[in-house]
Amino acid sequence: MPRPIQATVDIQALRHNLTQIKSSVPDALVWAVVKANAYGHGIERVFEGLRAADGFALLDLSEAERVRQLGWRGPILLLEGVFETRDLELCSRLNLWHVVHCEAQIDMLAVHKTHQPHRVFLKMNTGMNRLGFSPQAFRAAWTRLNALPQVDEISLMTHFSDADGDKGIQAAMAVFAQYTQDLSGERSLCNSAASLRHAKDLNVRADWVRPGIALYGSSPDDPQHSAQHWGLKPVMSLNAAVIGIQHIQAGDTVGYGATFVADRAMRIGVVSCGYADGYPRHAPTGTPVCVDGIRTRTVGRVSMDMITVDMTDLPHANVGSEVTLWGLPQKSTHGAQGVSIDEVALAAGTVGYELMCALAPRVPVAVLESF
Ligand SMILES: *Cc1c(COP(=O)(O)O)cnc(C)c1O
């Protein structure tokens, strides 16, 4: 028997989440963001669930090739644009749309030989200070691009720095609106947080939204709002099993560093999942976990291949019991509870994004197709 650990990717949940996002931005076209191998889920695995998107947005040319190989003939957007002039040849060949965020990328376009002019998304820096032209330099960049025979349509985009936080998007929106006022072209503005929290009060056109995390069923602004609050369903579940049990007494310790000290007699379950599987090593004692669909907590340090959980109040749990690290149990019967990836992330001081992206290659993944 292979080591009992498995991740699952739920296609129906993907479809549901995409529909949910669309209903919050009913007039916008949707880029399904599948960078980082679809946030760790696998581009090939999620493709079927995201077919109803209007396009796929990603970073790597190799990922764009994979999406084309799956038979997708619609739009694909390179979110960071090209990295060298040669990349533009692949853009021409695969008909990829690409972001233009700096002068060097315009220089590359200017020397690119193509029969098919490119569709580009010109990016404005509205306060994130990562990629993009300053508002003041934006028009000159647009004018330069517009004069190139290599360029077809120019769309306008920005990425908000605090769509999930207290600042919101108002200041950035005002800047974007001011400096793009009389420029033609479609607009692409919102990530998941902006789509769910702010799209309704946008006072400019937002032709394309760019949700990523919400598609995968994690909340962009947890813990303020949970995935459940946004009507999102978990796509990735990670399940393992109890492979050993220890009965310990008050004063006994569990795991490396002896950080957990029992204050009473306890029954400890040893679980076939550790940080080499992608479980966060920083998850402290008390991180929620489910055994046979019943919630309990981790105890002691996470090690490479195992974690330890409190089964003191779970007398029916035994070797072989299913353990849900995040998402939903797959074997435990109805009434079974799950653990949201955001709860685990919060306990470990990170975000759901990082946990899903870090699922280790050694974990087998099954695709759940239910209609
Ligand atoms: C990753 C990314 C997104 C998606 O962000 P989420 O928070 O996952 O919705 C949108 N736009 C750009 C430019 C990105 O890099």
The ligand as a MOL file (V3000), in Angstrom:
LIG
                    3D

  0  0  0     0  0            999 V3000
M  V30 BEGIN CTAB
M  V30 COUNTS 15 15 0 0 0
M  V30 BEGIN ATOM
M  V30 1 C -1.8540 36.7290 -8.9620 0
M  V30 2 C -2.4820 37.8750 -9.6100 0
M  V30 3 C -3.8830 38.0150 -9.5710 0
M  V30 4 C -4.7710 37.0930 -8.7850 0
M  V30 5 O -4.7610 37.4680 -7.4430 0
M  V30 6 P -5.6910 36.7250 -6.3440 0
M  V30 7 O -5.4420 37.4770 -5.1060 0
M  V30 8 O -5.2040 35.3190 -6.2810 0
M  V30 9 O -7.0790 36.8100 -6.8370 0
M  V30 10 C -4.4370 39.0630 -10.2740 0
M  V30 11 N -3.6630 39.9380 -10.9610 0
M  V30 12 C -2.3120 39.8450 -11.0000 0
M  V30 13 C -1.5350 40.8490 -11.7590 0
M  V30 14 C -1.6870 38.8070 -10.3270 0
M  V30 15 O -0.3550 38.7030 -10.3750 0
M  V30 END ATOM
M  V30 BEGIN BOND
M  V30 1 1 1 2
M  V30 2 1 2 3
M  V30 3 2 2 14
M  V30 4 1 3 4
M  V30 5 2 3 10
M  V30 6 1 4 5
M  V30 7 1 5 6
M  V30 8 2 6 7
M  V30 9 1 6 8
M  V30 10 1 6 9
M  V30 11 1 10 11
M  V30 12 2 11 12
M  V30 13 1 12 13
M  V30 14 1 12 14
M  V30 15 1 14 15
M  V30 END BOND
M  V30 END CTAB
M  END
